[in-house]
Amino acid sequence: MIEPAITEFYTDHAEDSRLQIGLGPLEFERNKVLMGRHLQSDKLIIADVGGGTGHYAAWLSGLGHGVTLIDPVPKHIEQAKRKAKRAANSFNCLLGEARDLPFEDTSIDVIILHGPLYHLQKQEDRLLALKEAHRVLKPGGKVLGFAITHAASAVAALHSSMIHQPQVFSMCRSELLTGQHEPLEGVPGMLPRAYFHRPSLLVEELEAVGLVTTGLYAVEGLAWMDGQFFQSWADPVKRARLLELVGLTETDRELLCFSPHIMIAGRKD
């Protein structure tokens, strides 16, 4: 379904715990805030594509929505099914991928694209995924797509002073110039081959398939750049201040590339 390196990466790594460590709690909190603004009906049919181990599907089903999680990694499907069994309002889990969705035309209210927009390195594949989203959405339906910004590695490498390592600088340079992410050999935990977007190109790709852009948002925003982020996140007052900062700047397109992840919202007319 996808490149073997991607399956191997997620089979070898603990994706299920990723949102609970490091910057994961900030990402999870912000994604729920951003997605929640676009879930204004009490009961929606939602496709969570690239939904991983089911953290978001469990949250969405807990709100009362009908959710089907699609993911190309067998390990993720097994873990998501266990979550679904424990959930008060269960959800479906299917092995599949974004370019060939197992849904009928105009059958979905909201489609969420968590990984396809960066794991599909070739533009023609990303456009296929977006065309599939357009196909399955009902008129007026919404797409919520997540991307990694083309400056994400460079900003992180500057923050950690790793930018001065020749291999790291070369990788960052390529991402800034082309958007192509090629992982460094011998660096554990680094994302496999991917595409990192300029925000303007993300909009162009969405609209190329006939969807209408309704919003573009920073996920982590500037908050992760706090030099004592983990101590600040543990302090309720400081955490609230960081989240307020992100909220103030989340739609400022001149600051979007300081956020590792961004979310685009679109609509099918």
N, C-alpha and C positions, 0 to 999 in steps of 0.2 A: 504493500500500500504506500509506503514512504521509504526514504533512504534507510538502508540497514543501520547506518551510524546513529540515526535518531532513535530507532528502536533500542539499539544497544545502550545508548546514553541513558534513556529513561528506565531501562531494565536494570542497569547497574546502579542508578542513583535513587535516593529516597525522595521522590517527588511528593509523596504523601505528607511528609513533614516540612516541606520547603516553606510553606506559608506560615509556619510556626516559629521559624528561626531567622536570624539576620534581618533583612529588610522585609521579609515575608509578611509580618503582621501589618506593616504600613500598606503594602500592596493590597492585601486582602481587605483591609478596612476601607481603603479608597475605592477599590473596585466595586464593593457592595454599595457604597454611597453613589457612585456614578451610574451603575446599572439600575439601582433602585429608582432613580429619577425617571427612567423610561419604562417603568412597570406600573402604570397607573391603573390598570384594571385588576379586579380581584382574582380573576381566573384567566390565565393566558396559556397558550400552547407554546412552549419554549424548546428550542433545540440548542443544546450546549455543546458546540462542536469544538473538539480539542479540549474537552472538559476534564482531562486528566483523571485524578482519583476520586472526583466527585464532591469536592468541598463546596463549589458554587452550586452544583445541582442539588445538594442536600439543603443548602440555604434557600434556594429558589422554591424547591418543593415544600419546604417548611412554611413558606409564605402562602401556600395554597395553589401554586401553579402546576400545570401538567408538564413535566420535564422529561426529555429524552437526551441522555448524554451519549455523544459519539466520540470515540477516540481510537487511534490506530495502534495503540500499544496494548497487547494482551494483558500485561501486568496491571496496567491502569484499570482496565475493565474489571478484572478480578477484585481489585481493591474497591472500586466504585460500587460493585454489586453488594459487597459486604456493608457499605454505608447505606445503600438503598434498603437492605433488609432491616437495618436498625432504625430507619427513619419512620416517623409517625405517618408521613405522607410519602410513600415510596416514589421512585423514579425509574425509568427504563435505562438500560445500559447496553449499547450496541457497539461492536467492533466495526469501524468504518473510518472514512476520512472525507475531508471537506470538498474534494472535487467530484464526489459521487455519493450524494446523500440519499439515504433510503426513505425519502419522504415524497409524497405526491405533490404535484404543482399546487401552489396557493393554499398550503395547508398549515403554515406556521405563522404565529403572531410575532414572535421575536426569535431571532437567531443570533447566538453569541459565538464569535470566532476568537478563541483564546490563543491558539498557537499557529494556525495556518498562515497568517499574514507574515510571520517571520520564519517559520520552518520551511515554507515553500520558497526556495531561493530564486527560482526563475519567475519573471513577471508573468509569463503566459500561464503558469500554474496558479499564481495568486489570482489572476483574472478569472480562471476557471472556477476557483473556489467562490469568488464573488458572484459569478454568473449563477452558480448553484444556489447561493443564498437568495439571489433575486428570483430564481425559479420557484423556490419553495415558499417564499413569503406571500402572505395574503396582501391584497391591495391595502396600503396604509400600514403594512407591517414594518418592523424595525430591525435593523442590523446593528449590533454593537461589536466592533472589531478592535482588537488590541495589537499594538505594534511596538517594536523596540526602536528607539530613535538612533539615527546614524551617528550621533555624538556620544552615545551612552558609554561605550568603552573608553573613549578619550577622556571624558569628564571623570569617570571612575579611576582611570589610571593616573590622572593628574591629582586627584584627591588622595590617592595612596602613594604617590611619588613613583609608581611603577612605570610611568611614561618614559623614563630614562633608560629602561631596558630596551635594547635595540629591537628584539623580536616583538615586544609589546607595542613599541612605537610604530613598527611596520604594519602590524595588524590594525591599529587605530587609524593610521594614514589611509589604508585601503578602505576601511569602513566610511571614513569621512568623504573620500573621493568617489566611491562607487556604491556604497551601501552593502557590499559583499563582505560577509563575516566568514573568515576561515579560521578555525580554532588553532591555537598553538599546540604543537606536539609536546607531550610530557607535562601538560598543565592539567591536573585533575579537576573535574567539575566544570570545565569550560563548555559552554553551549556548542553543539556541533554546527556544521555549516548552516548559515541562515542569511536572511536579508534584513538589514536595519534601515528603516525608512526616514527620509526627509518628510516632515509633516505635509508639505505641499504635494508630494508625490502620492502619499496615502490618500489624500482627497481626490487626486486625479484618477487613481485606480478605482476607487469606489464609484465615482461618477461615470467612468468609462463603460460600466455595465448597466447604466440607467438608473442607479440609485441616487438619491438626493442627500447631500450632506446636511445634517441638522446640528452638528456640534463636534468639536475637537477639544479634548481635555487632557491635561497632565494627570497621571496617576499618582506617582510618588512626589512629583513636583520638585520643589527646592528642599523639602524637609530632610531628605537623607543626607544633605551636605552639612548638617549640624555636626561639628567636630566631635561632639560627645553624644551622638544620636541615641545609642542604646541606653545610656543613663537618662537622657531626656525623655525617651519613650516610656520609661518605667515610672516617671513622675507625672501624675495626672494633670497638673497645671501646665507643665512644659509640653506634654503631649497635645493638650488642647491648643496651645499656642502654635505648635508645628502644623496641626491640621487646619487651623485658621489661616496660616500663611499659605498653605497649599490651596485652600479654597479661594483666597484672594487672587491668586495668580494662575489658577487652573486653565483659564481660557486665553491667557496672554500668549499669543502665537510667537512673540519675540523671545519668550522664555521656555517654550515647550521642550527644546532640546536639552535642557538641564534635567529633564525627567527621564529616567531610564525607559519607562513605559508610557504610552499615550493611548487613549481610547477615542475612536471615531464613532459617531452615531449617524446612522443614515435611515432613510425611509424609502419604501417602494410606493410610488404614486399609482 
